[in-house]
Amino acid sequence: MTPPDTKRYSHFRQRNWVQDQSLAFWTSHFSYFPITVKFGAGAKEAIDPNGQYLFAVHPHGIHCWPLNVFAFVTSAFFDAFPGMPIVGAAATVMFKLPVIRELFMTMHYRDAGRKTCEKVLGPDKKTGKQGSSLFICTGGEAESLQTAQGVDSVVLEGRTGFVRLALSWGTPLVPVYGLGVTDLYTTYTFGAGARRWLAKNFGVALPLFTGRFGTPLPHQKPVTVLIGKPIEVPKPETLGAKPSDALVEEYHKKYIAALTALYDAHAPLAADGKTKKKLHISRP
C-alpha cells in the first residue's frame, strides 16, 4: 500500500514503515462505507484549532466506526483541523491483550480509566502546556448490546462520567453522532438477558451479529459523522476539582438536548419514507 502524505500533520507524523502501512490500510476504510464528516450549524467555526475539547461519540454500534475520524489523520476532520492534538479513550480490557494493546496505542488510544483521561486533559506538570483533546464513545458495552438495525438509540440516562470529567477540567463538550452506524450489522436478540447481565456484572459485551456475506465484515452502507457545536462549560477554580452533582446534572441535560438537536437537524427518514427518525435516549 502507498502510505498517505501526512507531513502537514506534525503531531501525528508516522515514524516507521509499519505505522505507514497501518495508516494506509485504515485510510482505505473511509471509502469502503463511505464515511463522511458533516459539521452542525456553526460547529466548524466554533471549534478552535488550538483549543481543547472532549468529543463524546455515539452510537457504539457493534463497532464505533465514527471514532476513526478522530483516530486517523487522513480523515475529513483533520482536513478541517490539521495537527490538532487529540487522544482516544478505549476500554481497559483492550490494553490487557497483547497485540491488541499495541494496535490501539498506534491509533493514539489510551486506557479509558479516569486517571488516564485526567492526564490527557490536564496540563503538563513540567511545562504547564495545555493537555490534548479527548475523544470517547460514552455508551460502551451497554450501547453495543442495544444495537438494532433501523433504530437510533444511545445510552445516556445515568451516564454522567464524561460530563463530570469535562467539568473537572473546564473542557467544552462536543456531541458527535454517526448516522448509519446501527445499520452496518445484522444483530440478534437470542440470550439478550444473559448477555446484558454479563456486561453489567463483568464488563464483557457479547453481541450476536453478522455482516456482509454473513461474515464480521460490515455491510457497505454510508456513515455520516455529525459533529456538533461545542458546549462551553465553566472553568473550575481548581483544575481537576470535583464538580457538584447539581452542576453535573445541569450540563448532562444540556448535552442531551444538544445531541438531540444535532440529530434532529440531520435525521434520516423512517421506514415509512415520510416521517423522520427519532433518537432514543435509554438507560443501561
Steps between C-alpha positions, in 0.01 A plus 500: 500500500611855433503693829311831498690825520476612863783753512263785590373302799807563714341377823427159348790461258560130440832365621555172319396281209257288706311808619496639146345178368251486786388856430469424128280199575273687739475795264349270236207414729365857480407434136369147566176611667563794426547701822451875465509787751233767528516793742185628665391864472783723620706205628799528268535872570462450876774237535835666567786306333716587800229427756432197713179296484336180617336338197223263618430251219176306438375239436728211590336256261680168460808709433511875551626592152452878553793492743727447203453853367692614810745207509643534149653819363378432147134555593294805405517621861874559467448668165313762702726493807845376394736417782249530784644302794235242589500168683236226512376308805429128464384228739760388754475138382646599161829587669528163672510310170838463322506629142154660546659734753773603257245546221292737709804696614612558140155652443561743788267328746556478872326319786156652567564495876433836665861556608625452145235732356592764757864477392392558140289805580719646773798729429851361483637504856848604385425756230145604584408446135131442429394136482354327195141469390331170574253287302298225660200279424286548809248218447741210546393138508141582602448703183666230291250240625206729415605528136217424260468579130277797429502619862703802614547468874761625747560407862519832683262483795717457807820539293653817646867407533610675181311816602661491845841462336444798270383718789800402713737644240282770344506319166219575251285202401445422132213266401578259216255259335558247222192465283483150350721325757219278630429376145848357440424162656203268542450435873320223687312501832565138603612488865475877530420492872798283587731707284384823667567340839853410396562853374364662817684274747822420317533770235498237223285577196404206277281638221373249246533631146586432140621736233556485129473148352428372853850595616627759755564736207258795538232561240604756241267782600578872534581651839472874560682622810325810637713732712312754706580840644707496821312537827700742710538405866611716796866495597550352847683704762743210531573287194400142559264585786187291541191688372176502697231247415264786415745642246555157347124448467458844342761439231394142445155631404658766279707234328202274430307798361793596273549144373129461431489834314802396291333170413161657424658752262638217285267210583441251216154386397335217688393173336172657383698739280301799631586574861844561642663257738528588869799458731421280800672582830518190717645360821755215526 
